[in-house]
């Protein structure tokens, strides 16, 4: 899904921005959900839900909170009152105040990058909850509807280039694995920025097996002072042929 109008124009620089744990503190959201499940359903039911959630994430390749809730409902033997509370739990997710979980500098960073190029959300996720999260957080509006959501975004770079052709791309993400995969595809046409926020970014054992990103930052707010002049194309360069 995206806010693209056709035909696509060639941009000098497109910033491909991740959402979860890059612009939005998704670890905090998950912890709030854990606390809610524990208080409403107890430790045993909460453990069962998270077991289903992790199995579904391995199966699909992305986090599907609502899908895990549906699978929990189908699999678990629950009484009618429990079932009603499950329906209310879906409301907890859909109506969650996501705007309160934006990192403090996220909106300022988007405004800053708009002065350097074209910021675009590039996120993994499902077709219901992830767009809802992006809309309710205010990010959909902040990115002027330039939103791309895929199941495995690192495998969708041909589509990204068709929607937003550019001389150069900059991807900002908390997952070094994603950055590495995208770098292998786009090579020198891509600058990778690794933001060390969230549990994936801080998993030293997993990241030790991967090459470093072009730029590593401790927080998304560091982009406000990061000098990107060396990696951005100069104005007036000959136009590259879009893929």
Residue, then its C-alpha position, 0 to 999 in steps of 0.5 A: x500500500x502506498x500514496x504514489x501517484x503515477x507516473x513515478x518521478x525520479x528522486x535524488x534521494x529516497x529515505x526508506x524508514x522502518x517503523x517498529x523500534x526505529x520511529x516507534x517504541x514497539x518493545x514498549x507496546x509489546x510490554x503493555x500488551x504483556x501486562x494487559x494479557x497477564x492482568x485480564x487472562x492470567x499467566x497461563x493464558x498469556x503464555x499460551x498466547x505468546x507461544x502462538x504469537x511466536x509460532x505464527x511469526x516464524x510461519x509468516x515472517x512478521x508479527x501478527x498480533x491479531x492473527x495470533x489472537x484469532x488462532x488462540x481463540x480457535x485453539x483454546x477451550x474457553x468459556x463464553x465470558x472468556x471469549x467476550x474478554x478476548x473480543x475486548x482485547x482486540x480493542x486494546x490493540x486497535x485503539x492503543x495510543x500509538x502516538x504516545x510511543x513515538x520516539x521523542x525525535x521521530x517527527x523532527x527527524x522526518x521533517x529534517x529528512x524531507x529537506x534532504x530527500x523523500x522520506x518513505x515508510x518501508x515496513x513489514x507487517x500485516x494488512x490490518x494492524x500495521x496500517x492501523x498502527x502507522x495511522x494512529x501514531x501520526x506517521x501516515x500523515x507525517x510521511x504524506x501517505x508515502x507508505x509501503x508495507x510488505x511481508x518481507x520488505x528486503x525481498x521487495x526492492x524491485x517494487x520499491x524502486x518502481x514506486x519511488x525511483x531514485x538515484x540513491x537510497x538510504x535505509x534506516x532500520x533497527x535490524x542489521x539483518x535487513x540492512x545487510x540483505x538490502x545492501x547485497x541487492x542495491x550495493x553502492x546505490x544504498x546507504x544503510x543506517x543502523x539505529x541501535x534501538x530495541x531488542x533486535x538491535x541490541x542482540x549482540x550475538x546475532x549481530x556479531x555474524x553480520x557486517x556493520x552498516x554504513x552508519x551506526x547511530x544510538x538513537x533515531x534522534x541522532x539523525x538530526x545532527x548526522x552529516x549525510x553530505x558524503x553519501x547523498x547525490x549532488x544536485x544536477x547529477x546525470x539521471x540514472x535509468x530507473x530499473 
